[in-house]
Amino acid sequence: MKHPFSTRLAAVQHYLSGKATLRETARQFGVSKSPLTRWIRAFRRQGEAGLEHHLSRTYTPEFRLCVVQYMMANRCSAADAAAHFTIPNETLVQNWMKRYREGGKEALNPSKTGPAMPKDKYEHDSKPFSEMTHAELEKELEYLRAENAYLKKRKALREEKALREQQKKPE
């Protein structure tokens, strides 16, 4: 959920004034502690400009690699690297580092998301089953089993991802 600039600024100023704890401030402004902590960090590093909404920006694989290498060379956190390179969201940097560790610099290339199984690659015979040969029926059965396994796996992965995201959400 996006919060207006005025809400973010008011929440940060309220917390920094010492009037309330992080939890109390988060509750008062109707946000969780995690984004409030990010806002405070951004405000401390960049002032009010750190709280402004940024348009979606695409980063090149070379830039991503540069950020990751900077983090490793300087042994700094994702938040520090994000501040150094004026990247508004440190989570991006964390994801780049994770992808780099798992797959090297090739993993920093933008990935195409979508179904792994190409649609309509298999030509379904339009003739009824009763007219198909035994070999054609076996081929159809093999295709349908593979498609079914793929759909089950995709469903399981989506459910697993949703569960992980639900568990990450603070109270």
C-alpha positions in Angstrom: 0.0 0.0 0.0 1.4 3.4 -1.0 1.2 6.2 1.6 1.1 9.8 0.6 4.2 11.9 1.1 2.5 13.9 3.8 1.8 10.8 5.9 5.4 9.5 5.5 6.8 12.9 6.5 4.5 13.3 9.5 5.2 9.8 10.7 9.0 10.2 10.5 8.9 13.6 12.1 6.7 12.3 14.9 9.1 9.4 15.6 12.2 11.6 15.4 10.7 14.1 17.8 10.9 11.5 20.5 7.1 11.7 21.2 6.6 7.9 20.7 8.4 4.6 20.1 8.6 3.1 16.7 5.7 0.7 17.4 3.5 3.5 18.8 4.3 5.7 15.8 3.5 2.9 13.3 0.2 2.2 15.1 -0.8 5.8 15.2 -0.1 6.3 11.4 -1.6 2.9 10.4 1.6 1.5 8.9 3.8 -1.5 9.9 7.2 -1.0 11.5 9.1 -2.2 8.4 8.1 0.7 6.0 8.4 3.2 8.8 12.0 2.1 9.5 12.8 2.4 5.8 11.2 5.9 5.7 13.3 7.0 8.8 16.5 5.7 7.2 15.7 7.3 3.9 14.9 10.6 5.6 18.1 10.5 7.6 20.2 9.9 4.5 18.4 12.0 1.9 16.1 14.4 3.8 12.6 14.9 2.5 13.7 13.8 -1.0 14.2 10.3 0.4 10.5 10.1 1.2 9.2 11.1 -2.2 7.7 8.5 -4.5 10.0 7.5 -7.3 8.8 6.4 -10.7 9.6 2.9 -11.6 13.2 2.8 -12.8 14.9 0.0 -14.7 18.5 -0.7 -13.8 20.9 -2.2 -16.3 22.6 -5.5 -15.5 25.9 -3.6 -15.5 24.6 -1.2 -12.9 23.3 -4.0 -10.7 26.7 -5.8 -10.9 28.4 -2.5 -9.9 26.2 -2.2 -6.8 26.8 -5.8 -5.8 30.5 -5.5 -6.3 30.5 -2.3 -4.2 28.7 -4.1 -1.4 31.2 -6.9 -1.4 34.3 -4.7 -1.7 33.1 -2.4 1.1 31.3 -5.0 3.2 28.3 -2.8 3.5 24.6 -3.5 3.9 22.0 -3.3 1.2 20.7 -0.1 2.8 24.1 1.5 2.7 24.6 0.5 -0.9 21.1 1.8 -1.8 21.9 5.1 -0.1 25.3 5.4 -1.9 23.7 4.8 -5.3 20.5 6.7 -4.5 18.3 3.6 -5.1 15.1 4.3 -3.3 14.4 0.7 -2.2 17.0 -1.3 -0.5 15.0 -4.5 -1.1 16.0 -4.3 -4.8 19.6 -4.3 -3.7 19.0 -7.3 -1.4 17.4 -9.2 -4.3 20.3 -8.4 -6.6 22.8 -9.7 -4.0 20.7 -12.9 -3.5 20.5 -13.5 -7.3 24.2 -12.8 -7.7 25.1 -15.3 -5.0 22.8 -18.0 -6.4 23.6 -17.6 -10.1 26.5 -15.2 -10.6 26.5 -12.1 -12.8 24.2 -13.8 -15.4 21.5 -13.9 -12.8 21.4 -10.1 -12.7 20.0 -9.9 -16.2 16.3 -9.1 -16.3 14.3 -12.3 -16.3 11.3 -12.9 -18.4 8.4 -13.9 -16.2 5.6 -16.0 -17.4 4.7 -19.6 -17.9 7.6 -21.9 -18.4 5.6 -24.1 -20.8 4.9 -22.4 -24.1 1.3 -22.3 -25.0 -0.1 -24.0 -28.1 3.3 -25.6 -28.8 1.5 -28.9 -29.0 -1.0 -29.3 -31.8 -4.0 -31.1 -30.5 -5.6 -33.4 -33.0 -9.1 -32.3 -33.7 -10.3 -35.8 -34.5 -12.3 -37.6 -31.8 -10.5 -40.2 -29.6 -12.4 -43.0 -31.2 -10.7 -42.3 -34.5 -7.2 -42.0 -33.1 -4.6 -44.7 -33.4 -3.0 -46.3 -30.4 0.2 -44.2 -30.9 -1.8 -41.0 -31.2 -3.7 -41.8 -28.0 -0.4 -42.5 -26.2 1.0 -39.2 -27.4 -2.1 -37.4 -26.2 -2.0 -39.1 -22.8 1.7 -38.2 -22.4 1.0 -34.6 -23.3 -1.9 -34.3 -20.9 0.0 -35.9 -18.0 2.9 -33.5 -18.6 0.5 -30.5 -18.7 -1.3 -31.7 -15.6 2.0 -32.1 -13.7 3.1 -28.6 -14.8 -0.1 -27.0 -13.7 0.0 -28.8 -10.3 3.6 -27.7 -9.8 2.8 -24.1 -10.7 -0.1 -24.0 -8.3 2.0 -25.4 -5.5 4.7 -22.8 -6.1 2.2 -20.0 -6.1 0.7 -21.3 -2.9 4.1 -21.6 -1.3 5.0 -18.1 -2.4 1.8 -16.7 -1.0 2.4 -18.5 2.3 5.9 -17.1 2.6 4.7 -13.6 1.9 1.9 -14.0 4.5 4.4 -15.2 7.1 6.7 -12.2 6.3 3.9 -9.7 7.1 4.3 -8.1 10.5 1.4 -8.2 13.0 
